[in-house]
Amino acid sequence: MTRRLHPNKDIEAALTYAECQGWKVRPGGSHCWGKMYCPWNDKACRCGEFCISCIWSTPRSAYNHARQIRRVVDNCSQQGTPPIIRH
């Protein structure tokens, strides 16, 4: 099943980039368009916040928000190590 596309092309491109890096993008939420989850789910990653980032539907600057999404993915402390698969 495919997820719904983000209405902004820059943010959608950043979300596609995150998915290619193994991140999960889940649309829905009470105050945001959706959330993005790190595939490693490690307590040591990003101060124990498990690399969860909100995706806004109408940010003040869509270009800057897309850059922020890519920065979160690129700066993940676990990047480059294989993800932990939990069953």
N, C-alpha and C positions, 0 to 999 in steps of 0.2 A: 504494500500500500504506500502510495506516495503522499508526502505532506503537502499542504497547501502552500502556495508561493507567497513570499512577502511582497507587498504592493510596490516597494521601492527597489529598483534594479540594482543599485549599489549595495544595499543591505542583502538582497537575495544572492548576489555574487559572493559576498563575504560568508553567508551561511552555507553556500555550496562548497566554498573553500574549507570551512570548518568540518563539514561532513566528509570531505575527501581526506581529512586528517584523522578521521575516526570519531569525531564528536557527534553526539546525538542532538538533533534539533526537534523539539516538541512544541508545536503551536498550542496556544491556549494559556489562560491565566487570568487573574482578576484585573490586574493593572498593566499588563504587558501583552505584546503580541504572542510571545512564547518564551521558552528558555532553552539554553544550550548547555549540554552536560558533557564533561570531560570523560573520555573512555577509561581512564585509569582509576578514578574514584579513590584517591589516596589522601589520607589525613595530612600528610606532609605538603601536599600540593596547595598552593595559594592559602596559606595560614589556616588550614583545616576546613575551608569552605567547600571542598570537593569540586572546585572548578565549575560552579553553576553560574551562568551569566544570563541576565534578562535581555530579551530582544524587544525593543520598543517599536510600536507601529508607526508613530509619528514623532520622531525625535526632532529637536530643534534644527540639527544639521544632520541629514541622512548620510552625507559623505563622511563626517567625523565619526558617526556611530558605526559605520561600516569599517572604518579604520580601527576603531576600538575593538570590534569583534575579532578582526584579524590579529591584533596585538595580543588579545587574551589567548588565542590559539597558539601564536608563535612564542609567547612567553611562559607557556605552561612548563612547570619545573620537571614534569615527567616526559616531556616530548623526546622522542627518540628511543624510548624504552618500550618493549611490547606491552600492550594493555593487559590488565588482569581480567580474565573472563570468569564471571561468577554465575553459577547455575542455581 
